[in-house]
């Protein structure tokens, strides 16, 4: 834990380029009520990488950014430990992320990243 009381762990790297996001679409898809997790094994042992997507169907920019921020925080404080080195993850958020309790969001995200039902 840091001085601010937040857990300090190995944060995954970020996917930034469109080509990286499109490459992950070829991988496994893990569907859930709150979000879709796409996983691609890169075949190396580098740090895991994660990207976040929220479509315009979810809402305007304010709503999409709130969804993205909740997902990022859930990954940072809880689900980053479940990510496998050498994998890329794309998390496609849905509007239900905003209404779900944060504890449920963390548990669901962790379960989908691990690949369990």
C-alpha positions in Angstrom: 0.0 0.0 0.0 1.2 3.5 -0.8 1.0 6.5 1.6 -2.4 7.4 0.1 -3.8 4.0 1.1 -4.2 2.7 -2.4 -2.8 -0.7 -3.3 0.4 -0.6 -5.3 0.8 -3.5 -7.8 2.1 -4.2 -11.2 -0.1 -2.1 -13.5 -0.5 -3.6 -17.0 0.8 -1.6 -20.0 -1.8 0.1 -22.2 -2.9 -0.7 -25.7 -2.8 2.6 -27.6 -2.9 2.0 -31.4 -5.9 1.0 -33.4 -3.9 -1.9 -35.0 -3.3 -3.4 -31.5 -7.0 -3.2 -30.6 -7.9 -4.8 -34.0 -5.4 -7.6 -33.4 -7.0 -8.5 -30.1 -10.3 -9.0 -31.8 -8.9 -12.2 -33.3 -8.6 -13.7 -29.9 -11.0 -15.2 -27.4 -14.2 -13.4 -26.4 -15.5 -13.6 -22.9 -19.0 -12.1 -22.7 -20.7 -10.8 -19.6 -23.6 -8.6 -18.6 -21.4 -5.6 -17.8 -18.7 -5.9 -20.4 -17.0 -8.0 -23.1 -13.4 -9.0 -22.5 -11.3 -9.9 -25.6 -8.1 -11.8 -24.9 -5.2 -12.5 -27.3 -2.1 -14.5 -26.4 0.9 -12.6 -27.9 3.2 -15.6 -27.4 5.8 -13.7 -25.4 6.3 -13.2 -21.6 6.2 -9.4 -21.6 3.9 -7.5 -19.3 0.2 -7.8 -20.0 -1.4 -5.0 -22.0 -5.0 -3.7 -21.6 -7.2 -1.3 -23.6 -10.7 0.1 -23.0 -13.4 0.7 -25.5 -16.9 2.1 -25.0 -19.1 2.5 -28.0 -21.3 5.5 -28.8 -24.4 3.4 -28.2 -23.6 3.6 -24.5 -24.1 7.4 -24.4 -22.5 10.7 -24.9 -18.8 11.4 -24.1 -19.4 12.1 -20.4 -21.1 8.7 -19.9 -18.5 6.9 -21.9 -15.7 8.4 -20.0 -17.4 7.5 -16.6 -17.7 3.9 -17.8 -14.1 3.9 -18.9 -12.9 5.4 -15.6 -14.8 2.8 -13.5 -13.3 -0.1 -15.6 -9.8 1.3 -15.3 -10.0 1.7 -11.6 -11.4 -1.9 -11.2 -8.5 -3.2 -13.2 -6.0 -1.1 -11.3 -7.0 -2.1 -7.8 -8.2 -5.6 -8.3 -8.0 -7.4 -11.6 -4.5 -6.5 -12.7 -3.1 -9.4 -10.6 -5.3 -11.8 -12.6 -3.8 -10.8 -16.0 -1.4 -13.3 -17.6 1.9 -12.0 -18.9 2.1 -12.2 -22.7 -1.7 -11.5 -23.1 -3.5 -8.5 -24.5 -6.9 -7.6 -23.1 -9.5 -5.3 -24.6 -12.5 -4.5 -22.3 -15.6 -3.3 -24.1 -17.7 -1.5 -21.5 -21.5 -1.4 -21.4 -23.8 1.1 -19.8 -24.7 -1.4 -16.9 -21.2 -0.7 -15.6 -22.5 2.6 -14.1 -25.4 1.1 -12.2 -23.5 -2.0 -10.9 -22.0 -1.8 -7.4 -18.2 -1.5 -7.5 -17.7 -4.7 -5.6 -19.7 -6.6 -8.2 -17.8 -4.9 -11.0 -14.5 -5.9 -9.6 -15.5 -9.5 -9.0 -17.0 -9.9 -12.5 -14.0 -8.3 -14.2 -11.6 -10.5 -12.3 -13.7 -13.6 -13.1 -13.8 -12.8 -16.9 -10.0 -12.0 -17.0 -9.2 -15.3 -15.4 -11.6 -17.0 -17.8 -13.9 -18.7 -15.3 -17.7 -18.5 -15.4 
